[in-house]
Amino acid sequence: MIRGARRSLALAAVVVAALAVPVPAQAAETFPWISGSGSTWSQTGLDAWRRDVARNLGLTVNYSGTGSSAGRADFIAQVVDFAMSDIPFQTGATEENPAPETGMPPYEYLPMLAGGTALAYNLWVDGHPVTDLRLSGAVVAKIFAGVITRWNDPAIQADNPAVTLPDQAITPVVRADGSGSSAQLTGWMADRYPSVWTYGERSLFPRISDSFRAQNGSLGVAGYVSQDYGRGAITYVEASYAWKSGLPVAKVLNDAGFYVAPTPAAASIALLAATPGSDGTLDLRRVHRSTDPRAYPISSVSYLIAPIATNRIFTADKGRTLSRFIEYAACEGQQELPGLGYGALPLPLAQVVADRVSRIPGSSGPIDLNGCQNPTFAPGDTASDNVLLRTAPMPPESDRYPGPAPRPDEVDGENLSATVTASDLFQLTAPTSTSIDFGDLGRGGAEVARALGRFSVVDDRARLGGWTMQVSVSDFVGTADPTLRFSSASLGIAPREVAHQDGVTVGAPQEAGTAVYPMVLATGEPSTSTTLAGVAFDADLTLRIPRDATVGDYRSTVTLTLIGR
């Protein structure tokens, strides 16, 4: 039998592939490899740590950033050794999540990565980009509640008296998929501005109005805002991603009366106020209300969900690897996080990790923080007197709010107006699936069928010149041994419309074993408008393993490309 790699067919638009790091043979004998999945917010930090421990400690830690919800589901199914999630398990039924997450093996939460949820935007005045936008909390809540709809609204202008803001519609860009960044933003708004934001904390952002644009993943929301058609747009995204993408981010007014950007130090300072719970999760209400002038109020953490008992795949031997990885990540590994846009864990959160890591089977015990090389504290420091508090820079006086900072419960009414314009939107929405597993397949055996997952095209441009959508498929490459491979021709694709749209034609199918890529999935004829609802597609996939393929786990990548005419 040739074994199909778990999450073997990755969609390039939404999945960041796990890094392949060679491990010395002698290290592999001492520390078995472990795997995890989950938060895309954590991906950059996890990848840096994984490279470090592979090089310095001989540990192999595999990780796929498939999203917090997917990571929690993998942990429940016991197909990964750990998960990363920006929010805890959803154990109660809600309108948003009617099916509680149940059946998980015994676990604990370890806060591992700190950071801010940044408000990235694309705003121009007199031919120049605005790079120092300032927003009070009530204004942010009103923008994402659909109350403030234009950039020259008096409330935004009051935050930015030195700039004459344009009479331009605001386009809020939100996550279409469930995400920790949605939960962090909505949780902060629900806590601080409940009379404006009445939807509560939600990992799936609610539908507000037609002026909002929903995109999948951090790549989707940031990509929309960064384009020319994204002028006037604002979105929320993890600060590390905004940092890496070079997007300007707003300074948000904190309770000390200063507009503060989501810098690594500002997130770490804010999280000094977090209150750890008995299960390792954090109560962020004091973070939202921090009165330190340096604190960024929309700061949070991503949790490593670790087993505290052996299960179907997790052993005490793997626990030695996981606990050693956590020890590195909580201490020396925190040194490089500020350079990646994350905040280093402050002392109270490092203490949570240090104490709770001992509960992992195979752990060597608690972490000795006196020998910990975390940059936010030194031996003998306390929660109220530490390196972070002594060295984090103060904001300039120019970022102080002129007068007493507005209270969250002082929310003025607004006059509402709306302008209907042509959207001029032309975009491809990624499939609903983030990865596809073909399971265990025999060489030269029968074909195995799967569905690609629904994706859509929106063409609402003023000039409808038509379009072509192509798909390319990379060769299947061995997960453990990249020298193993077999041809992408083994994957067959049969595209289909979910609902018929006049002027749109799907391409001819490709048979498994003889497929040729790239191929045309669909075309839109000139003058064909999909309106903003878009035209939806799916594709049936078939995989036939060649007779000469070597036994092992394999991965391929499907890439969809939309080409306008």
Number of C-alpha atoms within 10 A of each C-alpha: 12 17 16 22 22 17 18 21 22 21 24 16 20 23 19 17 17 18 15 16 18 14 17 14 9 9 15 13 10 13 19 18 19 21 18 23 30 28 29 29 30 28 23 19 22 24 18 16 22 23 19 19 20 18 15 9 17 23 27 26 26 19 25 24 26 25 27 28 26 20 25 26 20 19 25 19 13 17 17 22 26 25 29 36 28 27 22 20 18 15 12 11 11 10 6 12 14 10 12 12 16 12 11 15 17 13 17 20 26 27 24 24 26 29 32 32 28 29 25 28 30 25 23 15 11 9 7 8 13 17 15 13 20 24 22 23 23 25 22 22 24 19 21 26 21 19 19 23 21 21 21 19 18 14 17 21 17 16 19 16 11 8 14 12 20 16 10 17 20 24 25 25 24 27 24 21 18 18 26 29 31 25 19 25 27 27 23 26 28 19 18 20 23 17 16 24 24 13 15 15 19 20 25 19 22 17 12 13 10 11 18 17 18 21 21 20 25 23 15 20 25 27 14 23 23 19 11 9 14 21 19 19 25 27 24 25 28 26 30 29 24 22 20 12 13 11 20 21 26 23 23 27 28 28 22 17 20 28 29 25 27 31 23 25 29 27 32 33 28 31 33 22 23 22 17 15 11 10 12 19 21 24 14 24 16 16 25 25 20 22 17 21 22 27 35 35 32 29 29 32 30 24 25 26 26 27 25 21 16 18 13 11 11 20 17 16 17 22 27 19 23 28 23 20 22 21 21 19 24 26 23 17 23 25 17 17 24 19 13 16 25 31 32 31 34 28 26 18 27 24 16 20 24 21 15 19 25 16 19 23 22 20 20 14 15 16 24 12 20 12 11 18 17 24 19 25 23 18 12 9 14 12 15 12 13 17 19 23 19 11 10 16 12 13 16 12 10 9 15 18 19 12 7 10 15 16 12 17 12 10 14 8 8 12 7 10 9 9 9 8 8 8 14 16 16 20 18 21 20 22 20 17 16 21 20 19 14 18 14 15 19 17 17 14 13 12 17 16 15 14 15 23 17 17 20 19 24 19 27 20 18 12 13 19 15 19 20 19 19 18 16 17 21 18 18 22 22 21 21 14 13 12 9 16 19 19 19 23 22 21 27 23 24 18 22 20 18 14 8 12 15 11 14 20 17 18 18 14 18 20 18 20 18 12 18 17 14 14 18 18 25 21 19 25 16 14 14 19 23 22 16 15 11 19 22 19 21 19 21 15 23 21 22 21 24 16 10 9 15 17 15 18 21 25 22 24 20 17 16 22 16 17 14 15 11
